[in-house]
Amino acid sequence: MTEEQRLAVIAKAVADSKSIKSPQFIEDFIAEVKTEEIVAEHGLLDNQKIDLEDEFQFLLSESAEEIDEEDGNFGISQEMKNTQKQG
């Protein structure tokens, strides 16, 4: 690639970079992604008080919390068993 061709590629890259949407759009997008991460990891804020109360009962206890229904073992479907056999 000649120097002129390299400069043309660089000029196009600079022009393309200027066509990126406004920084506000990027900031909004990042805020949306971060919000989704927080909600996925911690749940909705309204649930926090209930969660804290639920866990507080075990704070000074030496016994473990009993397994909640959603933590139980539900097994796997026949379709998943067949998939595992194929793999």
N, CA, C and O atoms as CSV, one atom per row, in Angstrom:
chain,resi,resn,atom,element,x,y,z
A,1,MET,N,N,0.851,-1.171,0.000
A,1,MET,CA,C,0.000,0.000,0.000
A,1,MET,C,C,0.901,1.239,0.000
A,1,MET,O,O,1.834,1.342,0.796
A,2,THR,N,N,0.613,2.149,-0.880
A,2,THR,CA,C,1.431,3.357,-0.968
A,2,THR,C,C,1.076,4.321,0.154
A,2,THR,O,O,0.056,4.175,0.828
A,3,GLU,N,N,1.933,5.298,0.333
A,3,GLU,CA,C,1.689,6.308,1.365
A,3,GLU,C,C,0.398,7.066,1.080
A,3,GLU,O,O,-0.345,7.395,2.005
A,4,GLU,N,N,0.130,7.339,-0.164
A,4,GLU,CA,C,-1.096,8.044,-0.549
A,4,GLU,C,C,-2.336,7.202,-0.217
A,4,GLU,O,O,-3.347,7.735,0.242
A,5,GLN,N,N,-2.254,5.899,-0.448
A,5,GLN,CA,C,-3.377,5.017,-0.127
A,5,GLN,C,C,-3.585,4.928,1.393
A,5,GLN,O,O,-4.718,4.922,1.874
A,6,ARG,N,N,-2.491,4.859,2.126
A,6,ARG,CA,C,-2.600,4.807,3.594
A,6,ARG,C,C,-3.235,6.087,4.122
A,6,ARG,O,O,-4.082,6.039,5.014
A,7,LEU,N,N,-2.829,7.232,3.574
A,7,LEU,CA,C,-3.417,8.505,4.003
A,7,LEU,C,C,-4.907,8.565,3.656
A,7,LEU,O,O,-5.702,9.121,4.414
A,8,ALA,N,N,-5.274,8.001,2.531
A,8,ALA,CA,C,-6.682,7.967,2.143
A,8,ALA,C,C,-7.488,7.109,3.122
A,8,ALA,O,O,-8.608,7.464,3.488
A,9,VAL,N,N,-6.918,5.987,3.540
A,9,VAL,CA,C,-7.591,5.107,4.512
A,9,VAL,C,C,-7.756,5.845,5.842
A,9,VAL,O,O,-8.813,5.771,6.467
A,10,ILE,N,N,-6.723,6.549,6.268
A,10,ILE,CA,C,-6.778,7.306,7.519
A,10,ILE,C,C,-7.816,8.419,7.413
A,10,ILE,O,O,-8.598,8.633,8.339
A,11,ALA,N,N,-7.823,9.126,6.288
A,11,ALA,CA,C,-8.796,10.208,6.088
A,11,ALA,C,C,-10.223,9.671,6.140
A,11,ALA,O,O,-11.105,10.308,6.715
A,12,LYS,N,N,-10.453,8.503,5.542
A,12,LYS,CA,C,-11.786,7.905,5.570
A,12,LYS,C,C,-12.161,7.501,6.989
A,12,LYS,O,O,-13.305,7.684,7.404
A,13,ALA,N,N,-11.211,6.956,7.730
A,13,ALA,CA,C,-11.475,6.560,9.114
A,13,ALA,C,C,-11.840,7.781,9.968
A,13,ALA,O,O,-12.743,7.708,10.800
A,14,VAL,N,N,-11.145,8.890,9.763
A,14,VAL,CA,C,-11.448,10.118,10.497
A,14,VAL,C,C,-12.834,10.621,10.129
A,14,VAL,O,O,-13.608,11.009,11.004
A,15,ALA,N,N,-13.150,10.617,8.846
A,15,ALA,CA,C,-14.475,11.065,8.403
A,15,ALA,C,C,-15.567,10.162,8.969
A,15,ALA,O,O,-16.613,10.647,9.401
A,16,ASP,N,N,-15.327,8.848,8.969
A,16,ASP,CA,C,-16.307,7.910,9.517
A,16,ASP,C,C,-16.496,8.117,11.015
A,16,ASP,O,O,-17.612,8.010,11.524
A,17,SER,N,N,-15.413,8.411,11.718
A,17,SER,CA,C,-15.516,8.597,13.168
A,17,SER,C,C,-16.332,9.837,13.517
A,17,SER,O,O,-16.942,9.895,14.584
A,18,LYS,N,N,-16.347,10.818,12.636
A,18,LYS,CA,C,-17.119,12.035,12.882
A,18,LYS,C,C,-18.608,11.807,12.656
A,18,LYS,O,O,-19.434,12.606,13.096
A,19,SER,N,N,-18.952,10.732,11.979
A,19,SER,CA,C,-20.368,10.450,11.718
A,19,SER,C,C,-21.018,9.670,12.853
A,19,SER,O,O,-22.211,9.371,12.790
A,20,ILE,N,N,-20.246,9.332,13.899
A,20,ILE,CA,C,-20.801,8.640,15.057
A,20,ILE,C,C,-21.792,9.559,15.747
A,20,ILE,O,O,-21.589,10.772,15.804
A,21,LYS,N,N,-22.868,8.979,16.271
A,21,LYS,CA,C,-23.894,9.782,16.923
A,21,LYS,C,C,-23.311,10.542,18.100
A,21,LYS,O,O,-22.196,10.277,18.549
A,22,SER,N,N,-24.089,11.487,18.583
A,22,SER,CA,C,-23.617,12.394,19.622
A,22,SER,C,C,-23.160,11.664,20.882
A,22,SER,O,O,-23.634,10.567,21.178
A,23,PRO,N,N,-22.249,12.268,21.610
A,23,PRO,CA,C,-21.795,11.667,22.867
A,23,PRO,C,C,-22.947,11.414,23.838
A,23,PRO,O,O,-22.877,10.481,24.638
A,24,GLN,N,N,-24.007,12.227,23.784
A,24,GLN,CA,C,-25.151,12.021,24.671
A,24,GLN,C,C,-25.800,10.676,24.375
A,24,GLN,O,O,-26.211,9.975,25.300
A,25,PHE,N,N,-25.900,10.307,23.108
A,25,PHE,CA,C,-26.454,9.002,22.741
A,25,PHE,C,C,-25.609,7.885,23.349
A,25,PHE,O,O,-26.146,6.913,23.880
A,26,ILE,N,N,-24.301,8.027,23.269
A,26,ILE,CA,C,-23.400,7.009,23.809
A,26,ILE,C,C,-23.548,6.922,25.323
A,26,ILE,O,O,-23.608,5.825,25.879
A,27,GLU,N,N,-23.608,8.077,25.995
A,27,GLU,CA,C,-23.784,8.082,27.447
A,27,GLU,C,C,-25.112,7.446,27.847
A,27,GLU,O,O,-25.167,6.697,28.823
A,28,ASP,N,N,-26.177,7.733,27.108
A,28,ASP,CA,C,-27.484,7.134,27.393
A,28,ASP,C,C,-27.440,5.626,27.211
A,28,ASP,O,O,-28.011,4.879,28.006
A,29,PHE,N,N,-26.759,5.182,26.161
A,29,PHE,CA,C,-26.637,3.752,25.899
A,29,PHE,C,C,-25.874,3.063,27.032
A,29,PHE,O,O,-26.292,2.009,27.510
A,30,ILE,N,N,-24.772,3.647,27.457
A,30,ILE,CA,C,-23.983,3.068,28.548
A,30,ILE,C,C,-24.803,3.032,29.834
A,30,ILE,O,O,-24.764,2.043,30.566
A,31,ALA,N,N,-25.540,4.094,30.112
A,31,ALA,CA,C,-26.384,4.132,31.312
A,31,ALA,C,C,-27.440,3.032,31.261
A,31,ALA,O,O,-27.722,2.397,32.277
A,32,GLU,N,N,-28.019,2.807,30.100
A,32,GLU,CA,C,-29.025,1.762,29.943
A,32,GLU,C,C,-28.424,0.373,30.174
A,32,GLU,O,O,-29.029,-0.464,30.844
A,33,VAL,N,N,-27.244,0.133,29.624
A,33,VAL,CA,C,-26.576,-1.158,29.804
A,33,VAL,C,C,-26.234,-1.372,31.269
A,33,VAL,O,O,-26.460,-2.460,31.801
A,34,LYS,N,N,-25.695,-0.357,31.931
A,34,LYS,CA,C,-25.333,-0.470,33.347
A,34,LYS,C,C,-26.576,-0.709,34.205
A,34,LYS,O,O,-26.529,-1.490,35.156
A,35,THR,N,N,-27.675,-0.051,33.880
A,35,THR,CA,C,-28.921,-0.254,34.623
A,35,THR,C,C,-29.386,-1.694,34.480
A,35,THR,O,O,-29.790,-2.315,35.463
A,36,GLU,N,N,-29.333,-2.230,33.273
A,36,GLU,CA,C,-29.722,-3.624,33.053
A,36,GLU,C,C,-28.837,-4.570,33.857
A,36,GLU,O,O,-29.328,-5.550,34.417
A,37,GLU,N,N,-27.534,-4.286,33.919
A,37,GLU,CA,C,-26.616,-5.129,34.689
A,37,GLU,C,C,-26.971,-5.113,36.176
A,37,GLU,O,O,-26.982,-6.157,36.829
A,38,ILE,N,N,-27.260,-3.926,36.703
A,38,ILE,CA,C,-27.589,-3.805,38.127
A,38,ILE,C,C,-28.891,-4.527,38.441
A,38,ILE,O,O,-28.977,-5.251,39.433
A,39,VAL,N,N,-29.907,-4.334,37.600
A,39,VAL,CA,C,-31.195,-4.990,37.835
A,39,VAL,C,C,-31.050,-6.502,37.718
A,39,VAL,O,O,-31.646,-7.246,38.497
A,40,ALA,N,N,-30.269,-6.957,36.757
A,40,ALA,CA,C,-30.070,-8.397,36.597
A,40,ALA,C,C,-29.328,-8.986,37.792
A,40,ALA,O,O,-29.613,-10.110,38.205
A,41,GLU,N,N,-28.389,-8.243,38.345
A,41,GLU,CA,C,-27.590,-8.759,39.454
A,41,GLU,C,C,-28.287,-8.608,40.797
A,41,GLU,O,O,-28.196,-9.495,41.646
A,42,HIS,N,N,-28.987,-7.486,40.999
A,42,HIS,CA,C,-29.539,-7.187,42.323
A,42,HIS,C,C,-31.058,-7.173,42.378
A,42,HIS,O,O,-31.622,-7.083,43.469
A,43,GLY,N,N,-31.729,-7.258,41.264
A,43,GLY,CA,C,-33.189,-7.173,41.262
A,43,GLY,C,C,-33.634,-5.721,41.344
A,43,GLY,O,O,-32.822,-4.796,41.343
A,44,LEU,N,N,-34.937,-5.551,41.413
A,44,LEU,CA,C,-35.488,-4.204,41.500
A,44,LEU,C,C,-35.278,-3.642,42.898
A,44,LEU,O,O,-35.252,-4.387,43.877
A,45,LEU,N,N,-35.132,-2.341,42.987
A,45,LEU,CA,C,-34.857,-1.718,44.274
A,45,LEU,C,C,-35.979,-1.938,45.280
A,45,LEU,O,O,-35.711,-2.013,46.480
A,46,ASP,N,N,-37.222,-2.043,44.831
A,46,ASP,CA,C,-38.347,-2.258,45.739
A,46,ASP,C,C,-38.208,-3.572,46.499
A,46,ASP,O,O,-38.737,-3.703,47.603
A,47,ASN,N,N,-37.523,-4.520,45.942
A,47,ASN,CA,C,-37.375,-5.818,46.580
A,47,ASN,C,C,-36.281,-5.844,47.632
A,47,ASN,O,O,-36.214,-6.794,48.411
A,48,GLN,N,N,-35.441,-4.858,47.681
A,48,GLN,CA,C,-34.298,-4.888,48.574
A,48,GLN,C,C,-34.699,-4.969,50.037
A,48,GLN,O,O,-34.082,-5.725,50.787
A,49,LYS,N,N,-35.707,-4.222,50.475
A,49,LYS,CA,C,-36.095,-4.243,51.874
A,49,LYS,C,C,-36.564,-5.644,52.268
A,49,LYS,O,O,-36.206,-6.141,53.336
A,50,ILE,N,N,-37.352,-6.270,51.420
A,50,ILE,CA,C,-37.831,-7.627,51.696
A,50,ILE,C,C,-36.652,-8.591,51.749
A,50,ILE,O,O,-36.587,-9.452,52.627
A,51,ASP,N,N,-35.728,-8.445,50.817
A,51,ASP,CA,C,-34.555,-9.319,50.795
A,51,ASP,C,C,-33.726,-9.146,52.065
A,51,ASP,O,O,-33.277,-10.129,52.655
A,52,LEU,N,N,-33.525,-7.908,52.480
A,52,LEU,CA,C,-32.747,-7.659,53.690
A,52,LEU,C,C,-33.420,-8.256,54.922
A,52,LEU,O,O,-32.762,-8.860,55.769
A,53,GLU,N,N,-34.738,-8.079,55.012
A,53,GLU,CA,C,-35.459,-8.654,56.145
A,53,GLU,C,C,-35.367,-10.177,56.131
A,53,GLU,O,O,-35.231,-10.805,57.181
A,54,ASP,N,N,-35.441,-10.753,54.965
A,54,ASP,CA,C,-35.363,-12.211,54.834
A,54,ASP,C,C,-34.000,-12.728,55.273
A,54,ASP,O,O,-33.911,-13.746,55.960
A,55,GLU,N,N,-32.950,-12.037,54.881
A,55,GLU,CA,C,-31.603,-12.474,55.218
A,55,GLU,C,C,-31.213,-12.106,56.648
A,55,GLU,O,O,-30.383,-12.788,57.249
A,56,PHE,N,N,-31.796,-11.043,57.205
A,56,PHE,CA,C,-31.427,-10.573,58.531
A,56,PHE,C,C,-31.664,-11.637,59.592
A,56,PHE,O,O,-30.920,-11.707,60.570
A,57,GLN,N,N,-32.682,-12.462,59.416
A,57,GLN,CA,C,-32.983,-13.475,60.409
A,57,GLN,C,C,-31.842,-14.478,60.594
A,57,GLN,O,O,-31.766,-15.144,61.627
A,58,PHE,N,N,-30.964,-14.588,59.610
A,58,PHE,CA,C,-29.853,-15.540,59.676
A,58,PHE,C,C,-28.525,-14.876,60.028
A,58,PHE,O,O,-27.491,-15.541,60.086
A,59,LEU,N,N,-28.553,-13.578,60.261
A,59,LEU,CA,C,-27.318,-12.832,60.492
A,59,LEU,C,C,-26.540,-13.352,61.699
A,59,LEU,O,O,-25.333,-13.574,61.601
A,60,LEU,N,N,-27.194,-13.545,62.804
A,60,LEU,CA,C,-26.510,-13.985,64.023
A,60,LEU,C,C,-26.730,-15.463,64.299
A,60,LEU,O,O,-26.431,-15.944,65.392
A,61,SER,N,N,-27.240,-16.171,63.332
A,61,SER,CA,C,-27.559,-17.582,63.494
A,61,SER,C,C,-26.443,-18.440,62.923
A,61,SER,O,O,-25.766,-18.052,61.972
A,62,GLU,N,N,-26.263,-19.612,63.520
A,62,GLU,CA,C,-25.276,-20.543,62.981
A,62,GLU,C,C,-25.910,-21.514,61.994
A,62,GLU,O,O,-25.209,-22.295,61.350
A,63,SER,N,N,-27.221,-21.470,61.874
A,63,SER,CA,C,-27.895,-22.380,60.944
A,63,SER,C,C,-28.045,-21.714,59.585
A,63,SER,O,O,-28.170,-20.495,59.469
A,64,ALA,N,N,-28.028,-22.540,58.587
A,64,ALA,CA,C,-28.173,-22.034,57.221
A,64,ALA,C,C,-29.647,-21.896,56.883
A,64,ALA,O,O,-30.505,-22.559,57.465
A,65,GLU,N,N,-29.907,-21.048,55.961
A,65,GLU,CA,C,-31.270,-20.852,55.471
A,65,GLU,C,C,-31.717,-22.096,54.715
A,65,GLU,O,O,-30.926,-22.706,53.996
A,66,GLU,N,N,-32.978,-22.472,54.874
A,66,GLU,CA,C,-33.483,-23.603,54.108
A,66,GLU,C,C,-33.575,-23.211,52.641
A,66,GLU,O,O,-33.766,-22.041,52.309
A,67,ILE,N,N,-33.439,-24.188,51.782
A,67,ILE,CA,C,-33.454,-23.924,50.349
A,67,ILE,C,C,-34.831,-23.435,49.928
A,67,ILE,O,O,-35.844,-24.076,50.208
A,68,ASP,N,N,-34.856,-22.308,49.262
A,68,ASP,CA,C,-36.106,-21.789,48.718
A,68,ASP,C,C,-36.556,-22.659,47.559
A,68,ASP,O,O,-35.763,-23.396,46.975
A,69,GLU,N,N,-37.808,-22.567,47.242
A,69,GLU,CA,C,-38.370,-23.375,46.160
A,69,GLU,C,C,-37.616,-23.161,44.847
A,69,GLU,O,O,-37.355,-24.118,44.118
A,70,GLU,N,N,-37.262,-21.899,44.541
A,70,GLU,CA,C,-36.582,-21.640,43.272
A,70,GLU,C,C,-35.150,-22.156,43.254
A,70,GLU,O,O,-34.552,-22.277,42.185
A,71,ASP,N,N,-34.592,-22.463,44.427
A,71,ASP,CA,C,-33.242,-22.996,44.480
A,71,ASP,C,C,-33.212,-24.514,44.391
A,71,ASP,O,O,-32.139,-25.108,44.281
A,72,GLY,N,N,-34.366,-25.139,44.436
A,72,GLY,CA,C,-34.429,-26.597,44.408
A,72,GLY,C,C,-34.011,-27.163,43.071
A,72,GLY,O,O,-33.930,-26.444,42.076
A,73,ASN,N,N,-33.747,-28.462,43.054
A,73,ASN,CA,C,-33.337,-29.133,41.829
A,73,ASN,C,C,-34.585,-29.586,41.076
A,73,ASN,O,O,-35.355,-30.404,41.579
A,74,PHE,N,N,-34.779,-29.063,39.895
A,74,PHE,CA,C,-35.940,-29.400,39.097
A,74,PHE,C,C,-35.633,-30.462,38.055
A,74,PHE,O,O,-36.533,-30.895,37.335
A,75,GLY,N,N,-34.403,-30.879,37.963
A,75,GLY,CA,C,-34.032,-31.845,36.941
A,75,GLY,C,C,-33.950,-31.182,35.577
A,75,GLY,O,O,-34.072,-29.964,35.450
A,76,ILE,N,N,-33.740,-32.013,34.555
A,76,ILE,CA,C,-33.676,-31.465,33.207
A,76,ILE,C,C,-34.700,-32.172,32.338
A,76,ILE,O,O,-35.104,-33.299,32.624
A,77,SER,N,N,-35.108,-31.508,31.290
A,77,SER,CA,C,-36.130,-32.052,30.398
A,77,SER,C,C,-35.564,-33.189,29.550
A,77,SER,O,O,-34.350,-33.344,29.421
A,78,GLN,N,N,-36.452,-33.962,28.990
A,78,GLN,CA,C,-36.044,-35.066,28.128
A,78,GLN,C,C,-35.257,-34.554,26.926
A,78,GLN,O,O,-34.309,-35.200,26.478
A,79,GLU,N,N,-35.651,-33.391,26.403
A,79,GLU,CA,C,-34.935,-32.809,25.260
A,79,GLU,C,C,-33.478,-32.514,25.631
A,79,GLU,O,O,-32.566,-32.769,24.844
A,80,MET,N,N,-33.270,-31.972,26.838
A,80,MET,CA,C,-31.904,-31.672,27.266
A,80,MET,C,C,-31.111,-32.959,27.498
A,80,MET,O,O,-29.920,-33.017,27.192
A,81,LYS,N,N,-31.768,-33.990,28.039
A,81,LYS,CA,C,-31.086,-35.270,28.226
A,81,LYS,C,C,-30.630,-35.829,26.884
A,81,LYS,O,O,-29.510,-36.325,26.762
A,82,ASN,N,N,-31.509,-35.747,25.864
A,82,ASN,CA,C,-31.167,-36.227,24.522
A,82,ASN,C,C,-30.009,-35.418,23.944
A,82,ASN,O,O,-29.134,-35.977,23.282
A,83,THR,N,N,-29.995,-34.112,24.187
A,83,THR,CA,C,-28.917,-33.267,23.699
A,83,THR,C,C,-27.597,-33.654,24.339
A,83,THR,O,O,-26.564,-33.697,23.671
A,84,GLN,N,N,-27.630,-33.934,25.629
A,84,GLN,CA,C,-26.409,-34.327,26.335
A,84,GLN,C,C,-25.878,-35.665,25.821
A,84,GLN,O,O,-24.666,-35.862,25.737
A,85,LYS,N,N,-26.780,-36.581,25.477
A,85,LYS,CA,C,-26.356,-37.880,24.958
A,85,LYS,C,C,-25.671,-37.741,23.610
A,85,LYS,O,O,-24.740,-38.482,23.294
A,86,GLN,N,N,-26.152,-36.767,22.804
A,86,GLN,CA,C,-25.586,-36.554,21.468
A,86,GLN,C,C,-24.200,-35.940,21.543
A,86,GLN,O,O,-23.367,-36.197,20.674
A,87,GLY,N,N,-23.936,-35.136,22.560
A,87,GLY,CA,C,-22.685,-34.395,22.672
A,87,GLY,C,C,-21.566,-35.179,23.153
A,87,GLY,O,O,-20.459,-34.658,23.287
